[in-house]
């Protein structure tokens, strides 16, 4: 009996969604924070705000995406992000997406483009389990990003590491 209730609820949600009665949530990137930076990679967290105007929430099984720089020569892979089990409630929900960016590729592209403002494409997939079926929603977003903050953090981190190494060497000599 409980299974039938869930099945009916699922069918109602799908029917309402297909009939246009449910509104599409608004999604906005509201922040990013560098978690860890080394010579090879930058680990970041992208903060996402979802405004869900619908009376029902949903759980995203998985978001997975790749980030590419768009150059005259084509796409250059910069990094990857992935998160599982994201609960979106009715109203506003904020969650973070961990992302790993290749610093080497990022610097190569920025030097070649002669700019810290780079056009990028985010390509991926959102998987949602709706009890009776699984829905995969493709992601394909193109926009320009400013990588100057990552570059600044990389330089400061490098200077700090070099200063710490020098300090340790001086201490070991004395």
N, C-alpha and C positions, 0 to 999 in steps of 0.2 A: 504494500500500500504506500509506504514512504517513497519507494522508487517511482511509483506512478505520479505522486505529487511533484517530485523533482522533474520528472519527464514533462509533465504539464507546464510547470513553471518555466522550464527551458524552452518549450515550444512557444509559450506566450512571449517570452523575452525575444526570441528569434523573430516571431511574427511581428511584434511591435517594432523591432529594429528594421526589419525588411519593409515594413509599411511606412517608415519614416516617423513614427511616433516618438522614438527615442532620439535625443539629440546627440550629435557627435561631441565628445569631450574636447576641450581646448588644451593644448599641450604647449608648455613654454619652458625653455631653459632659463633658470633664474640665477645660476652661479656655477662656478667651477673652482676647484681647489687642488693645488698640487700636493700630493701626498708624499711622494718620494721621487727624487731625481738623482740619476747617476749618469755616467758617461754614455751608457747605451740607451736607457729608456727614461721616460717620464711617466709615473703613475699618477693619474688624476681621478678626481671624482666630479662628475657632472651632476648638478642638482636640477631635478626636473619637477615642475609643478603641473599637476593635472587638475583642471577644473571640470568635474563631471556633473553636468546639470540634471542627470537622470536620477530617479529614486532608488536605483539599484547599483551596487558596486560590482566589481569583477576582479578576478585574479589573473594576472598575466603569468603564464607558466614560464616563459623565457623571452628575453630580448637579447638578440645577438646581432652585432653589426661590425663592419669594417669601415675604416676611414681612409679615403684616397685623396691625394692632392691632384688637382687637375692642371696639367701642364700642356705645353704645345706638343709634346711628344706622347701624350696620353695620360693614363692614370698611374700614379705612384703610390703603392701601399704605405700608409703611415702608421696604422695601428688598429687595435681591436678593442671592443667593449662587449661585456656580457653580464647579464643579471638574471636571476631566476626568482620565482615566487614573489611577485610584486602585487600587493593588495591595493586596489584602487577603490576607494569608498565613494559614496555619493558626496558631492561637495568638493572641497579641495584636498588633494593628497600630494605630499612631497616625497620623493624618493631619490636615491643617488645611483648613478651608473658608473662603475669603475671602468676606466679606460687606460690602456697602455699605448704610448706613442713612442715610435723609434726616433730618438734624437738625431741619429746620423742621417736618416732619410729626410727628416724635417729640415735640418740645416742645409743639406744638399739642395732641396727644392727651393728654400728661401734664397740661397745664394744664386741659384740658376735663374730664379724669377726676379732677383734684385729687389725683393720686397718682403716685409714681414707679414703683409696681408696676402693670404693665399686662398684661392678658390678651392674648396674641398667638396667631396661627395661622400655622403654616409649611406652605405648600402647594407641592408640586413633584413631581419625578419622578426616579427612579434608573434608568438604562439599563445593562443588563448584556448583553454578547455571549457566548452560550454555544456558540460555534462553529457549531452548526446552526440556531440561532434567536436572536433578540434578545428579551430580556425587559424590560418596563417595569414598574417597581414604583412605585405612587403613594405620595406622602408627604402626610400630613395630620395634623399634630401640634398640639394646643392645650395651652398652658401659660402660666403667669404669669412674667414676667421683671421684674427690678428694673433700671431704667434710671438709677438715681442715680449710678452710676460714670461713665456717659457724660456725664451732665449736669455732674458735678464736673469731669471732664476738659475739657469745653467751656468752662466758666467759667475754669478755670486757664489754658487755652490763650488765651482771649480776653484775660485780664489780662496774660499774658506778651507777646502781640502788641502790645497797647496800650503796655506799658512799653517794648518795643523801639522802637516808632514814636516815642514821646516822646523816648527816648534819642537816636535818630538825628536828630530835629528839633533837639534842643539842640546836638548836635555840628555840624550844618550851620550853625547860627546863629553859633557861636563860632569 
